Amino acid sequence: MKLYTIYADSNKLKEEQLKGARLSVYFRWFFILLITSLLSIQALLGHQAESSKSIVFIAIYIVSNIGLWYAVKRKYNPRFLGFFSAVIDVGIVCMHLYVQTVNFDYTSSTAAATTFLIPILFLLYTFRLDKGLMYFLIFISVFGFNLVYLTNYFETPELYNLHLSLSPTSHFFKSAYIFFIGLLCVYFQYSISRFINTQISEATEKAKLDARIRIEQEKNMLTQQHLSQEKILIRNLEKEVREKEQIASKLNESQETLQSIMSNLVGAASRCKFDKNLTVKYYSDKIEEITGYPASDFTDNRVRSFASIIHPDDIFRCNKKIEEAVTTNKPYEFEYRIFHKNGKVVWLKENGKVIFDKNGEIEWLDGISIDITEQKEAEAAYQEVETRFKELTDLLPQPVYELDNEGNIVFCNKATTDLFGELKTNDSGKKSALQVFVPEDIERVIENLTLRLNGTKLIQQNQYRAYNRNGEIVDVVIYGAPIYRNNEIVGTRGIIIDVTHMKSVEKELKKAKTELELLNKHLEQTVEERTRELTEVNTQLLKLQKENLQSQFEVLKQQVNPHFLFNSLNVLTSLIKVDPDLAETFTERLSKVYRYVLENKDKDLVTLSTEMDFLRAYVFLIDIRFKGKVFVNIKFNENEIEGFVVPLALQLLIENAIKHNTFSKKNPLNINMFVDNNNFLNIVNNLQNRETHMVSTGVGLVNISKRYSLLSESEPVFELTKDEFIAKIPLIKKENKTN
């Protein structure tokens, strides 16, 4: 027994020493990651020389730590590896300090090591529980620290004597400080070792005492029952004693292993009776972390029953689930709430099995209780954001959809139902999107959908004919893109625009053109009749041109808005998973943007302050979308400037700058807005032209110019210089507005 105790003590100490070695290896990985990140930032800031010097030491450090990591992973931890790692750690620190002082900063050799690096090394090596290694580390750390200082000092003593904090006297006290920290860590190491040895000794003595008590009890019982066979029993008893000692030793190891496993489970393991109060016979220590009460409070209902902390609304459901498991003899799984000691409600997930005895009677309920409160809170937050997302899309005038890879509808907003009506469900319980299109266009719809799901750019027209809710054929344009999950395409989403009205306008224009051509063929008519008819036709043509211009503006808004909404919904989808609070703010601003579009779409002019209020919400969405790559700088107070602008003109100009320029965090796109002395609102952006992009149609700028020509004598000015694109929008006064 004594030899076993010594062996167990030795193994326990080696395990603790291995944990200390593993801790130092993991810390080095963290330290390497931190230093590499700092060097990368330093290099980006222009300090390439300092960074390149340190990269060499980091590389050496990585190689050495890989070897040490492999050793501790194989549970190989001889003393010489500790001394080797100490030499590497101190050597890397001293060489780094020496190179920094020689090449860049002479104060480096006396600052960082005393306040951070070397003391942390002492603390890490404390957990190795090797006193000799600790003394060795203190010696080489003080020696290396002084060697670096003295080497630099004797090269330029006047430089180090110039400052009191760098003088030999100050350095002596810093060396004494390092030495003192080392001795303090030695004492701390001694205290840890003494504590571990005390715990091991107490546990061993207790096991020995328990085994002896059980042995004595068995001796007395056997002596009373079989006194006539005393000699034979004594021999058998001695043999049994030896076996019991071996069993006790193995039992002790098994109990320690079981306790270690239980403490590392994600939930609390339990065994209880199938009664009204669920009387607990065993609970692992994890239950205290979950409920706030120690396991001993629940055992045999000493202080309280576990049923007493279950939420009253969930007790019936818990009992029903367990009764079902008893009836079917299957494992049970259910979720319920309990009251924590601090009064908070905690959600638990219970997984367990009913244990029957040989007679088929219920003996125990064995299970594990897992705290899923954070999961429940996350689900509630996600549900709230999803609801807000649905409410937002229902406010949009255009249909918004989401399809799976088979073309079935996964999601659609209210506008989709308003346009197409309620769709039919197929045999598999799903709604196919193909049922809304006319049969002649379905093949082209499938081809384009397949291209989107393959991530291929569309080469065919995205305009189709579909049936509306009244069975009438309407013309629609679809803007869509694939949906990626874990770098895989799982479907497609997009926006549908009803362009039937635009098509009818085009037909009217063609009809007017045909009528004009017919009029030209009848030159033999009288001049008076010709003049009168021509005047009527011209009047109608001007009216149609104005309506066409307004229609172009409406179409342009519908083309801009779907792209912008589509990009915004993609950003919102990412934010919902990463930052629900920011996703909520993003949703509110997006709703404000589209509320402005709906409220002002029929207005010719709006005040500058109204337009800027909308623009600030729009700029917030751009900031979230491009994350520091686009900056919109408003250099005036709209409340101090009187004037009117056409709605959405500023948004179109900003979107135009983003479309035709490339940008990054290093080279951002800067858009400046200010009012000049001629009462023109200037929108100026730096030129960073894209190398490859679609040919600009100029529809947006032409539309803005034509809208201003209908409203005012002042027209916008667009200038392209070598470095900038300048757009000047006149601020119209109410009395100068043309009828």
Sequence and secondary structure as in RCSB ss.txt:
>XXXX:A:sequence
MKLYTIYADSNKLKEEQLKGARLSVYFRWFFILLITSLLSIQALLGHQAESSKSIVFIAIYIVSNIGLWYAVKRK
YNPRFLGFFSAVIDVGIVCMHLYVQTVNFDYTSSTAAATTFLIPILFLLYTFRLDKGLMYFLIFISVFGFNLVYL
TNYFETPELYNLHLSLSPTSHFFKSAYIFFIGLLCVYFQYSISRFINTQISEATEKAKLDARIRIEQEKNMLTQQ
HLSQEKILIRNLEKEVREKEQIASKLNESQETLQSIMSNLVGAASRCKFDKNLTVKYYSDKIEEITGYPASDFTD
NRVRSFASIIHPDDIFRCNKKIEEAVTTNKPYEFEYRIFHKNGKVVWLKENGKVIFDKNGEIEWLDGISIDITEQ
KEAEAAYQEVETRFKELTDLLPQPVYELDNEGNIVFCNKATTDLFGELKTNDSGKKSALQVFVPEDIERVIENLT
LRLNGTKLIQQNQYRAYNRNGEIVDVVIYGAPIYRNNEIVGTRGIIIDVTHMKSVEKELKKAKTELELLNKHLEQ
TVEERTRELTEVNTQLLKLQKENLQSQFEVLKQQVNPHFLFNSLNVLTSLIKVDPDLAETFTERLSKVYRYVLEN
KDKDLVTLSTEMDFLRAYVFLIDIRFKGKVFVNIKFNENEIEGFVVPLALQLLIENAIKHNTFSKKNPLNINMFV
DNNNFLNIVNNLQNRETHMVSTGVGLVNISKRYSLLSESEPVFELTKDEFIAKIPLIKKENKTN
>XXXX:A:secstr
 HHHHHHHHHHHHHHHHHHHHHHHHHHHHHHHHHHHHHHHHHHHTT HHHHHHHHHHHHHHHHHHHHHHHHHHTT
   HHHHHHHHHHHHHHHHHHHHHHHHHT TTGGGTHIIIIIHHHHHHHHHTT  HHHHHHHHHHHHHHHHHHHH
HHHHHSHHHHHTSGGGSHHHHHHHHHHHHHHHHHHHHHHHHHHHHHHHHHHHHHHHHHHHHHHHHHHHHHHHHHH
 GGGHHHHHHHHHHHHHHHHHHHHHHHHHHHHHHHHHHHSSSEEEEE SSTT  EEEE THHHHHHSS HHHHBT
TSS  GGGGB HHHHHHHHHHHHHHHHHT  EEEEEEEE TTS EEEEEEEEEEEE TTS EEEEEEEEEE HHH
HHHHHHHHHHHHHHHHHHHH SS EEEEETTSBEEEE HHHHHHH S    TTS  BGGGGB HHHHHHHHHHHH
HHHTT    S  EEEEE TTS EEEEEEEEEEEEETTEEEEEEEEEEE HHHHHHHHHHHHHHHHHHHHHH TTS
 HHHHHHHHHHHHHHHHHHHHHHHHHHHHHHHHHHHHHHHHHHHHHHHHHHHH HHHHHHHHHHHHHHHHHHHHH
TT S EEHHHHHHHHHHHHHHHHHHHSSSEEEEE S GGG   EE TTHHHHHHHHHHHHB   SSS EEEEEEE
 TTSEEEEEEE  B SS      HHHHHHHHHHHHH S   EEEE SSEEEEEEE B GGG   
